[in-house]
Amino acid sequence: MDWLDRNKIKYQVLDVTSDRAAWDEMFRLTNQSFAPVIEVDGEVLADFGATELAQFWNSLG
């Protein structure tokens, strides 16, 4: 979230630890139970850090 904030990118936070529907959606998208997960226009990145997020975001072009 820090990277997204620094880059002034709006996002929605879903707490998969307290929202079963959010957890189910995360699992449906990734087939895994690791967070964080980001989905942008059908492209999904799971279990990542700031470096992977920057690379993912830049690849969306």
Secondary structure, 3 states (H helix, E strand, C coil): CHHHHHCCCCCCCCCCCCCHHHHHHHHHHHCCCCCCEEEECCEEEECCCHHHHHHHHHHCC
